[in-house]
Amino acid sequence: MLTLTAGAGKVLRIVNVHAKSKFSKLKTLAQWQNRDREAILGALLARQKLSAEIGRLREYVLGDLMIPVGGPDACVILGDFNDGAYAELMEREFLIHNVLDELVGSFLEPGRYFRHAMAPDVLATASTVSFADPLEGGRVVEELIDHVLVSPEIWQAGGPFAIKPGSCQVETAAYAQFDATTSQRRRGDRPSDHRPVSVVLEY
């Protein structure tokens, strides 16, 4: 976590996240269709661990950081949330929370509700990672698992900070510039296996 004091009454807390990976023994469509007990329970446990981690993160931001509702401190939570493969499947079958929805909060507490920094039209088609989904027959799917979430002190008008309109985006060109892969897409050929996301904040 970083704390930036931009001026009197203008404090920005930046929380970097790299949530737990959801790798498990659930790797093939046949395992799912045959209800392979060990593989499915392993995948479910991985998502439960991720959910617990994200729940603790929200407690930390609202409790340990003591970010007061309506106070001068603004907060950005950003990074790799690892909420990609099997997310919709686990929600549908086991009613496991979407971790991003778990983190942003409840609309019943608007003073504590985080929003995504991307404009809705950008968010609708954004993607930061591609992978062959075993539960889709190996079809390559696109997922947005890297996010920038901002507190009300940023997304509400009149706060100490604001998002520069249209600035939150996936940096596809920057990613391609440093992609040293050839015909074999090896993870070690790139500084990251995800396309980065950026945003410009004004104060």
C-alpha positions in Angstrom: 0.0 0.0 0.0 1.2 3.5 -0.9 0.0 6.8 0.6 0.2 10.0 -1.4 -0.3 13.3 0.2 -1.1 15.6 -2.7 -1.9 18.7 -0.6 -4.0 19.8 2.3 -6.9 17.5 2.8 -5.9 15.4 -0.3 -4.6 12.0 0.7 -4.7 9.1 -1.7 -4.2 5.5 -0.6 -3.2 3.0 -3.3 -3.7 -0.6 -2.5 -2.0 -3.1 -4.9 -3.6 -6.5 -5.2 -2.4 -9.8 -6.5 -5.1 -12.2 -5.4 -4.7 -15.9 -5.0 -4.6 -17.9 -8.3 -7.5 -20.3 -8.8 -5.4 -23.2 -10.3 -6.8 -26.5 -9.3 -7.2 -30.1 -10.5 -10.2 -29.2 -12.6 -8.6 -29.0 -16.0 -10.9 -30.8 -18.5 -14.5 -30.7 -19.6 -14.8 -34.4 -18.9 -13.9 -33.9 -15.3 -16.8 -31.5 -14.9 -19.3 -33.6 -16.9 -18.4 -36.7 -14.9 -18.6 -34.8 -11.7 -15.0 -35.7 -10.7 -15.4 -35.2 -6.9 -11.7 -34.4 -6.2 -11.3 -32.0 -9.1 -14.5 -30.1 -8.5 -14.0 -29.8 -4.7 -10.5 -28.6 -5.4 -11.8 -25.9 -7.7 -14.5 -24.9 -5.2 -11.9 -24.6 -2.4 -9.7 -22.4 -4.6 -12.6 -20.0 -5.1 -13.5 -20.0 -1.5 -9.9 -19.1 -0.6 -10.0 -16.3 -3.1 -13.3 -15.1 -1.7 -12.0 -15.1 1.8 -8.9 -13.1 0.7 -11.0 -10.5 -1.0 -13.4 -10.3 2.0 -10.4 -9.6 4.3 -9.1 -7.0 1.9 -12.3 -5.1 2.1 -12.2 -5.3 5.9 -8.7 -3.9 5.8 -9.5 -1.0 3.5 -12.6 0.0 5.5 -11.3 -0.9 9.0 -7.6 -1.0 9.4 -7.0 1.9 7.0 -9.7 3.8 8.8 -11.0 5.4 5.6 -13.9 7.5 6.9 -17.1 7.9 5.0 -17.2 11.4 3.5 -13.6 12.1 4.8 -10.7 13.5 2.9 -8.9 10.2 2.2 -9.5 8.6 -1.2 -8.6 5.1 -2.1 -7.7 3.1 -5.2 -7.6 -0.7 -5.2 -5.9 -2.1 -8.3 -4.1 -5.1 -9.6 -4.6 -8.7 -10.6 -7.8 -10.1 -9.0 -7.5 -13.5 -10.7 -11.3 -13.7 -11.1 -11.2 -15.4 -14.5 -11.6 -19.1 -15.2 -14.7 -20.8 -13.9 -16.1 -17.6 -12.3 -19.5 -17.8 -13.9 -19.6 -21.6 -13.5 -18.9 -21.5 -9.8 -21.4 -18.7 -9.3 -24.1 -20.6 -11.1 -23.5 -24.0 -9.7 -22.4 -23.2 -6.1 -23.6 -19.6 -5.5 -20.0 -18.5 -4.8 -19.6 -14.7 -4.8 -18.0 -12.9 -7.7 -15.0 -11.6 -5.9 -15.1 -8.2 -7.6 -18.7 -7.7 -6.6 -17.7 -8.8 -3.1 -15.0 -6.1 -2.9 -16.9 -3.1 -4.2 -19.5 -3.3 -1.5 -23.2 -2.9 -1.1 -25.4 -0.3 -2.8 -27.1 0.0 0.6 -23.9 1.8 1.8 -23.3 4.2 -1.1 -20.7 6.1 1.0 -18.5 3.0 1.0 -19.2 1.8 -2.5 -16.2 1.4 -4.9 -16.6 1.8 -8.7 -14.6 0.6 -11.6 -12.4 3.3 -13.1 -13.2 2.3 -16.7 -16.0 3.9 -18.6 -18.9 1.4 -19.0 -18.5 1.1 -22.8 -14.8 0.3 -22.4 -15.4 -2.1 -19.5 -17.9 -4.1 -21.6 -15.3 -5.3 -24.1 -12.0 -5.0 -22.1 -9.7 -8.0 -21.7 -6.3 -8.4 -20.1 -5.6 -12.1 -20.5 -6.3 -14.9 -23.0 -6.3 -18.6 -22.2 -7.6 -21.9 -23.5 -10.7 -22.7 -21.3 -10.8 -26.5 -20.7 -14.5 -26.2 -19.9 -15.1 -24.6 -23.2 -13.4 -27.4 -25.2 -10.1 -25.6 -25.2 -11.6 -22.5 -26.9 -9.4 -19.4 -26.3 -11.4 -17.0 -24.2 -10.7 -13.4 -23.2 -11.1 -12.3 -19.6 -10.6 -9.0 -17.7 -9.0 -10.0 -14.4 -7.0 -6.8 -13.8 -8.9 -3.9 -12.4 -8.8 -0.4 -11.0 -11.5 0.3 -8.3 -12.0 3.8 -6.9 -13.7 5.0 -3.7 -16.5 7.6 -3.6 -14.0 10.4 -2.9 -12.9 9.8 -6.5 -16.0 8.9 -8.4 -18.3 11.4 -6.8 -18.3 14.9 -8.1 -16.5 17.5 -5.9 -14.1 15.1 -4.3 -10.3 15.7 -3.8 -9.5 13.5 -6.8 -11.1 12.6 -10.1 -10.6 10.2 -12.9 -9.5 11.9 -16.1 -12.4 11.1 -18.4 -11.7 8.1 -20.7 -8.2 7.5 -19.3 -8.7 4.0 -17.7 -7.8 1.5 -20.4 -6.0 -1.8 -21.2 -2.6 -0.9 -22.4 -2.6 -3.3 -25.3 0.0 -1.4 -27.4 2.5 -1.2 -24.5 2.0 -4.9 -23.9 2.7 -5.7 -27.6 5.8 -3.5 -27.6 7.5 -5.7 -25.0 6.1 -9.0 -26.2 9.2 -11.1 -27.2 7.2 -14.2 -28.1 7.6 -16.2 -31.3 5.4 -19.0 -32.5 5.6 -20.5 -29.1 3.8 -18.4 -26.5 6.1 -18.9 -23.5 5.3 -17.0 -20.3 8.9 -16.2 -19.7 9.2 -14.2 -23.0 7.2 -11.3 -21.5 7.5 -9.1 -18.5 3.9 -10.2 -17.6 1.3 -12.7 -18.9 -1.4 -10.0 -18.5 -2.0 -6.8 -20.5 -1.6 -3.9 -18.0 -4.4 -1.5 -17.1 -3.8 2.2 -16.5 -5.7 5.2 -15.3 -5.0 9.0 -14.9 -6.2 10.6 -11.7 -6.4 14.4 -11.3 -6.4 16.5 -8.2 
